[in-house]
Amino acid sequence: MPANFLHGIETIEVSTGTKTIKTVKTAVIGLIGTAPINKVKDEYKSINTPILITNEEDAALYFGEHEAGFTIPQALNAIFDQGAGIVIVINVFDPSVHENVEDVELSDIVGKIEALTGKRTGLKVFEDCYSEFGYYPKTIIAPVYGEDQVVVNEINIICKKLRAIGLVDAPIGTSVQEAIKARGENTINFNINSDRIVLCYPHLKVYDYSSQQIKLEPYSQRLAGVIAAKDIDKGYHYSPSNTNIEGIIGTEKNLTSMINDPTSEVNLLNEAGIVTVFNSYGTGFKTWGNRSSAYPSNTEPINFINIRRTADILHESVEQAMLDYIDLPIDEGLIDTICEVVNQFVRTLIGRGALIDGKCTFNSDKNPSNEIANGHLVFDLEFMPPSPAERITFESFINTDLLKALIA
């Protein structure tokens, strides 16, 4: 007999089906630098603390107006010019330590873990973002400071931890030849091979209405905005290349740009693994380049920026979804459920166009009984995101047989 007597009708909800995997946020930028917080109201001041900024009003409220030498207000303006995005901002300028912004050192940007308090500073603060906001930044920039190899190396390290990509600029005044040559020499900060670092060249010209002058800004901050806006508009599986850059009037160097000329400067830069700016007659200024600094040393698909990011999103989304299955008894039901949950997510990504194909399988050869007895399961996850159509070739023929149409 049932535990409770009922003379009537009841409905019992039974939970069936598989868990839905939620895609992690992608249009989130991590920005580290300096802001004139000595001119910000006390309740909005922050030092080595991650602050979430979603609009220009909050940007001014928390980090003030642009002043010479400070990097955060200018970067936020450049990002929001592109139309969309979430920015997690870390200010390292401390008026109690730094008399002027020029006193900020690279070690302040790199950061540390304080021995007494365990508090993180600098770039290491980004590691606190998940506990603060529920997600990590997926694009990290340190405008101006990223022009030093020490900071580039640290950005690369934090990007590996967070599954993010870092955008870094060549120093102002770098020529095309110097930028390309630096890929193999320690002349500037471009001598790195990482699928998580994107090299940006050249600086961009922007009109400063406050001073009524044209000034140069780092390319990285506007590229970060382009990536975030494109994530929202199209999806993270789209390459950031061949997209309009808003809010600029020129580039530091006038680069030759022809889509059918392999010797043009923009092509030579791309060939060296450097993302640049395309500007031809009537095109406007466009981001130009699909590959990270891993290219040309690494020619595997993972050197494409969009493929690296798609892989990151897939991996992190799946890992977060597996929390519900940790410590459950290992049996056939658990194995089948995990495979189906992941495959359902893979099918969703295929439907969105983020993947061409993929699957999750359980290979018994990789799961010996002693490993299972030790609580360890191994699954194979195969997938292939779409590569960007970087090169399109037409093979042209003059066919005299087509003259037969005249006779006919």
N, C-alpha and C positions, 0 to 999 in steps of 0.2 A: 504493500500500500504506500501511497505517497506520504511524505513526512508531514504535510499539512493538508487538512481537509479543505476542499473547495467545491462548492456547488455553483458552477458558472464557467467562465471562459478565461484563459490566461494565455499570455504570449511570453515565451522565453527567448531572449536574444542569445544567439550562439555565434561566437566569433569564428569565422571561417576565412579561408583564403590566405594569401601570403602578405607579408609586411611590404609596405611601399617604401622605397628608398627615396629620400629627399635630396635633391641636388644642392650642393653647397653653394654659397654666394660666390660670385666671380667678379662682379663689377665693384670691387673694393680696393682702393689704393692706400698704400701705406706711405706716408710722407714724413720725413724727419728733417729737421733744420732749425732755424732760429726765427723768433718772432719778437717784436717790441712789446713784450708783456708788461713792461714797466709803465706802459700807457693804457693798459687794460684794467677794467674794474677788478677789485680784489677777488670777488667771487668767481671770476672767469679765468683767473691766472692759472697756468699749469706749467710744471717743469718735470720732464721725464715721466709724463703721465699720458696714456693714450686717450685722445679726445675725438669723439665721433662728430664729423662735420658733414652735413648733407646739403647745405645751401650757402649762398654768399652772405646772407645776413648773419648766420652763426659764425662764419669764417671771420668776419669783421669783429664780432662780439668777443670771440675767444682769442683772436690773434692779431687784432688791430689792422691798421692800414699799412700799406707798403712804405717802407723806409729804406734808404740806401744801406746795403750791407746785409739786411735781413732777407731770408729766403722763403719763409712760409707764406706770407700774404701774397707774394707774387706768384708762387706755385699754385695756390688755391684758385686764384683768378684765372690762371692758364688752364687749369683742369675744368673749371666750371664753364669756361668759354666753349668747351666741346659739347656741353649740353646735358650731361648726366654723370652720375657716379656717387659713390660713398667714399669719404676720405677719413682714414684714421691718422691723426696728426700727433707727432711727438715733438715738442719744443725742448731744446737743450740749453737755450740761453737763460742763464740764472743771474739776475742783477746783483744778487748777494755774493756771487763768485766772479762774474765777468763785469768789469767796469764798462767795456764797450763790446760790441758784437765781434770786433776783430780779435778779442781775447778768447773766443771759442776755438778750441783745438780739435784736431781730428779724433783725439781720444774721447772727447765728449760725444762725438757722433758714433764712434765704434761702441762705446759704452762698456759697462762691466756689471758684475754682481757684487754689491757692497757686502763686505765681510760681516759687519755687525748686524745689519738689518735684513740682509738677503734681498734687498730691493734691486731691481734691474734698472739700468740706465741706458741711454742711447738706443742703438738698434735692437738691443736685447729686450727692450720693453715690448716689442711686437709679439714676443712669446706669451705675453699676458693677455693678448687680445681675445683669445677664445673664451677664457674664463670671464672676461668683461662683457663681451658682446655676442658670443656664440659663433664667431667666425674669425678667420685670419684674413689679413690683406693678401690679395693675390698678385698685386703689382706693387713693387717697392721702389721708391725714388728718394735720393738725397741730393737735390739740385745744388750745384756748385761744389759741394763736398765730395760728390761722387766722381769728380774729376781727378781724384787721387787714387792710386792703385791700392793703398791700404784700405780705404773705404770700400772700393770695388770688391776686394777679397772678402770683407766682412759682410757685405750685402749678399754675396754668393753663398756664404755660410748660412745666413739666416733664411735665405730663399730655399735652400735645401731642407731646412727644418720645417718650414711652413708650407712647402710645395707652392712656391711663388716664383715670379720672374722679377729680376731687377733691371732697371733701365739706367744706363750711365752715359754721360756725355764726354766727348773729347774737350780738352781745355780750349778756351777762346784763342783764336789766332792759329789754330792747327790747320795746315794745308791739306788738300786731298792726298797728296803724295805722302805726307807725314802720317796721316791717319792710316793709310794702307800699309806703310812701312812698319808702323807700330804693332801690327798684328804679329810680327815675328821678332820684335825688339822691345826692350824696356825703356823706350823713349817717352811714351805717355802711358795712360792707364788702359790701353787697348790690348795688351798682351795677356789675354786670358782665353781659355778654352772651356766654356761651360754652356750647357743648354738652358741655363737659368739666368744668364746675363745677356742683355740686348745692348749692343753698342750703338749710340745715337750720334749722328754728325750731319750738318754743322749746327751752330747756334742759330736762333731765329730772331728776326727783326720785328719789334713790336713798338707801336706808338704809345708813349707814356703821356696821357692827357694831363697829369698833374704838373709835369715839368715841360710839357709840350716839346718833347724831344724823342727821337728814335733811339731805342736801346736794344741791346742783345739779351736774350733769355735762353736758358737751357732748353734744348729740344725735348729732353726726357719728360718734363712735366706736361707738355701738351700731348705727347705720345701716350702718356698714361691716361689722360682724359679721353683720347680717341679710343683706346682699348676699352675703357669702362663704358663709354657710350655705345660702342659697337656690340659689346656683350649684351647690353639691354635691348638694342634695336634688332640685332641679327642673331647673336649667340656667340658663346666663347669659342666655338669651333670655326668661326670665320677668322681669316688672317686680318691683322690690323693694316696690312699694306693697301695702297691705292684708295685711301680715304682722305677726304678734305680735312685740312688743318685750319681750324677757325681762329680768328683774332690776330693773324700775323700779316705783315706787309712785305716780307722778304726773308732772305736767308743771309747769314754772315758771308758765305761764299756763293757766287753764282755758278751753279753746276750745270754742265752740259747734260741735257736730258732728251734722249730719243729712245723710243721703245724698240726700234729695229737696229740700233747701233750698239754692238757689244763693246765698243771702245769708248762710249760715253762715260762721263765721270760717275753718274749715278749707278751705272751697271758695274763699273770697276769696284765701287764701294760695296755694292751688294755681293759681288764675287768674293770679296774679302770678309764677308760676314758682318757688314756694317749696314744698319738701317739709316736711310737718308731721306731727302726730300726731292720729289719729282716736280718740275715746273717747266712746262712747254707752252707753246702758243695756245691760249684759250683754255688751259687745263686747271689753272689755279694751283695752289700749293697742296701737294698730296704726300702722305706718308708713303715710303717706298722701300720695301724689303720684307722678306718673309722669314728670315733665318736669324737664329741666335748666334752668339760668338763661338758656339761649337763648330760651326761651319767656317772654313772648308775642311778642317781636320776630320770632322765627323760628317759623313754623307748619308747616315741613316735618317729615316723620316722624323725621328725625335728632334732633329735640329730645326724643324719648322716650328715657329712660335706657337701657332694654333694647335699643333699636334702635341707639343709638350704640355700646353695648358689643358687640353682635353683629357690627356692621360692623368694629369693631376686631379682634375675634377672627378673623373671616374673612380680613381683609387680612393680619394678621401671620402666620397659619398658612400662607397661600399663599406669602407672601414667603419664609418660612424654608424651605419645601419646594423653592423654585426654585434654591437653592444648587447642587444637583446638575446643573442645566442651564446654569449660567453658563459661558461660554467654549466650549461645544460648537459644532461646525460647524452653521451655519444651513442647514437643508434642510426639505423637507416633513415628514419624519419627526419632526424636533424640534418643529415647529409643532403637528403633530397630537398628539404626546405631551403637550406642555404643556396643550393644550386638554383632553385626556382626563383627565389627572391632576387638574386643577382641577374639571372637571365631575363626576368621581367623588366628590370631596370635597363639592361642592355637593349632590349627590344624597344623600350621607350626612347632611348637615345638614338636608336636607328630611325625611329619614326620622326624624330625631330631633325634628322640630318646630321647629328653630331657624330655618328658612327656609320661606317659603311656596313660593317658586320661585326659580330663578336659572340662569345659564348663563355659560360662558366661550367667546368666539368670537374668531376672527382675521379682522379686517376689512382686506381688501387696500387699500381706499381710504386707510386710516390708516398704511399701510406702503409708501411709495414706495421704489423700487429704491435710491435714494441713501441712505435711512435704513438699509435692510437691509445695503447694502454697508458702511455705517459701524458695523455690529454691533448695530443697535437694532431690537427687535421691540416692537410694541404690541398688547395684547390687550384686548378689551372684557369686563368682568366686571359682569354685571347680577344683582341679587338683591333680595329683599324679605323682611325678617324680619316676624314677626307683630306687629302693633300691639296694645297692651293694650286690653282692653274697658273703656275709661275711662268711657264714657257709654252707658247702656242706656235706650232710650225705648220706652214702650208707648203706642200710640194706642188709646184706649178709646172705645167706642161703646155707647150704649143703643139696643138694637135691639128695637122692639116686635114684630117678626115672631116673635121667640122665644116670645111668649105663645101662639102656635099650639100649642105643646107641651102646654099645659093642656087645650085643646079636644080634641086628639087623645087 
